Amino acid sequence: MTTDPQLLITLERRNRELEVLIEIGKALTSTLDLEGVLKLIMDQLSRLLKAQAWSLLLRDAESGELAFELAVSPAAERLKGLRLARGQGIAGWVAENGRPLLIPDVRIDGRFSDKIDRASAFVTRSVVCVPIKSRDCVLGVIELVNGPGEGVFTQADLQILATIADYAAIAIENARNFKRISELVITDDLTGLYNGRHLHALIDEEIERVRRFGGKLSLIFIDLDFFKKINDSRGHLVGSRTLAEIGQLIRGNIRKICKAARYGGDEFVIVLPNTGKSGAMTVATKLRELFREHEFRDEDGSPFNLTASFGLATYPDDARSKDDLIRLADQAMYRVKESTRDAVESA
């Protein structure tokens, strides 16, 4: 009895594909760590599809730009974090149109951009690229460059790549949904800053870091001046919108490593890692001036201004514990509140 060699090759490929899809399915149910799941998916992909280079790019929902999240190529280090403008190149076209592309020779395709080749000293000849989609929303793309032996990719390659992209979409959605739920637990709905409960955990973490590695940690307490008058005279809708704007001003004018929280009512706290008293004073003074100069708006669009009282303290210079740090920064703020308001005072 003879067996068709081509049939055996086809069956072997199907078995490998099934094994890969099973492994990817297991990964999706085992962890919500996005980077870990995506890496496993791409590792499994490399078992099936041989290419000189492959990459997974995620799409920025606001700008539409594509950023290299994972890359395996001779120039992978230079690709990490590199961004493509909206619609740029083959990957950009796929992201914008939500349709896959199989291009045997990029030199005769007008959608090809050599930006990445120039940045990575790589030569692209053939490409297969598929969108990562969830409910008609493109989350990113997976792109393979130059088939084995610099050969071209096939429709079978495109089909399995599209299937794996569906798994990647599930992984991304699962991780993002988990992140959103986690953020709801620790975030203040109105301002988008951390809530007071989570603030204590943040301070504990930073104090432990200082104890282990040295350095300083500063805390800024902020209380809005005469905020009750805004609620009473302009209404609670204006008051809520004002608090939301304060949250935006704080978030947009502190370093990424700093953490800000709405402590309650019209009080805010900023945690400044690796920051001594002088640095904290600079941040507080900058925010005081921003608050004073910012034009808030009434229901009828008429502008009004708002000031705040600031108090700060530094660990371990002023305090030896979290409770002491909070208390001293709070007391410094109240000294301002009871005297001039619209000022900054240190413990």
Sequence and secondary structure as in RCSB ss.txt:
>XXXX:A:sequence
MTTDPQLLITLERRNRELEVLIEIGKALTSTLDLEGVLKLIMDQLSRLLKAQAWSLLLRDAESGELAFELAVSPA
AERLKGLRLARGQGIAGWVAENGRPLLIPDVRIDGRFSDKIDRASAFVTRSVVCVPIKSRDCVLGVIELVNGPGE
GVFTQADLQILATIADYAAIAIENARNFKRISELVITDDLTGLYNGRHLHALIDEEIERVRRFGGKLSLIFIDLD
FFKKINDSRGHLVGSRTLAEIGQLIRGNIRKICKAARYGGDEFVIVLPNTGKSGAMTVATKLRELFREHEFRDED
GSPFNLTASFGLATYPDDARSKDDLIRLADQAMYRVKESTRDAVESA
>XXXX:A:secstr
    HHHHHHHHHHHHHHHHHHHHHHHHHH   HHHHHHHHHHHHHHH   SEEEEEEE TTT  EEEEEEESTT
HHHHTT EE TT HHHHHHHHH   EEES GGG TT   HHHHHHT     EEEEEEEETTEEEEEEEEES GGG
    HHHHHHHHHHHHHHHHHHHHHHHHHHHHHHHHB TTTSSEEHHHHHHHHHHHHHHHHHH   EEEEEEEET
THHHHHHHH HHHHHHHHHHHHHHHHTTS TT EEEEEETTEEEEEEET  HHHHHHHHHHHHHHHHH  EE TT
S EE   EEEEEEEETTT SSHHHHHHHHHHHHHHHHTTTSS EEE 
